[in-house]
Amino acid sequence: MDDNPLIRLTDVNFAYDRRPILTGINMVIPRGKVVAIMGLSGCGKTTTLRLIGGQLKPSSGKVEVDGQVVHELDSDGLYELRRRMGMLFQFGALFTDMSVYDNIAFQMREHTDLPEELIHDMVMMKLHAVGLRGAARLMPSELSGGMARRVALARAIALDPMLIMYDEPFAGLDPISLSIVGELIRKLNDALGTSSIVVTHDVQESLKIVDYVYFVSAGKIVAEGTAEQIKHSTEPYVHQFVWGEPDGPVNFHYPTTRPYGEEMLSGPGRKQVWW
Ligand SMILES: Nc1ncnc2c1ncn2[C@@H]1O[C@H](COP(=O)(O)OP(=O)(O)OP(=O)(O)O)[C@@H](O)[C@H]1O
């Protein structure tokens, strides 16, 4: 039991209007660790990140970050808290009209009064950390997908955050870029002494780099454990997910109560059929 985790979600429920998205979520992100939230599309992973970032408020339950209840903060408190969180959004969108250098300097200029010489040194340090110091003057359109993702990573750590949240950091990358980005997530976490949350459905890549995994299905945590425990899990849902098996508790068919035969016989133009 971690008495002082960076993040704690306690009995969190969240609904859009009256449609439940998350139910009874209990989750802990320890300091200094990399934790993955995995699950199929639409299960509520991004929603969980948005609750932690304070963009959404839970319908009930508590979201605590570094000892503060996120949804009880006023706008100044929230602004201050968010400044200490780095975020790599899905597909790591960069500002397309700014150079790589300016993309990273942007946060520093927005949130600090640091002089340009210092910003220069910090931008170069961040770019060096992701191996792209030489790309500082390029525009985003001149980068490969893997390079763009690394720039987005450098931008996420621009302000030395206490927490970095990655939303699908591996999406659309070739296998080499994928493992470079994976290794960088781990290295940056350890070098900066932050905590990281990786939202992903890329099981194999993330199991190589994370300390702990939460599996979410239909808005509930259905399994959790260390990367080793997850790899060897016999829990049917986890096993199916980890090994990418088509058959198992996750159905190929979206649920329907209507038998297939009945559906086919009741289509348009079928009403007059004599049988
Ligand atoms: N603004 C919104 N209004 C209503 N429903 C929403 C909204 N945003 C997301 N949802 C719904 O909430 C559910 C959870 O979405 P969420 O984005 O958290 O899933 P996810 O697990 O991150 O999926 P993906 O991997 O595809 O990004 C989905 O069913 C989605 O349709």
The ligand as an ORCA input file, in Angstrom:
! r2SCAN-3c Opt
* xyz 0 1
  N     -17.524     14.628    -25.231
  C     -18.134     13.446    -25.161
  N     -19.472     13.364    -25.077
  C     -20.098     12.168    -24.985
  N     -19.465     10.968    -24.987
  C     -18.134     10.996    -25.088
  C     -17.382     12.214    -25.175
  N     -16.059     11.908    -25.251
  C     -15.978     10.555    -25.200
  N     -17.220     10.006    -25.108
  C     -17.520      8.562    -25.001
  O     -16.921      8.070    -23.818
  C     -16.443      6.752    -24.009
  C     -15.006      6.665    -23.550
  O     -14.177      7.468    -24.403
  P     -12.614      7.572    -24.219
  O     -12.131      8.575    -25.211
  O     -12.286      7.762    -22.797
  O     -12.162      6.107    -24.665
  P     -10.710      5.540    -24.919
  O     -10.623      4.285    -24.124
  O      -9.678      6.570    -24.677
  O     -10.777      5.183    -26.473
  P      -9.687      5.372    -27.650
  O      -8.627      4.375    -27.396
  O     -10.488      5.075    -28.882
  O      -9.219      6.797    -27.571
  C     -16.651      6.421    -25.485
  O     -17.770      5.586    -25.587
  C     -16.918      7.758    -26.126
  O     -17.813      7.595    -27.190
*
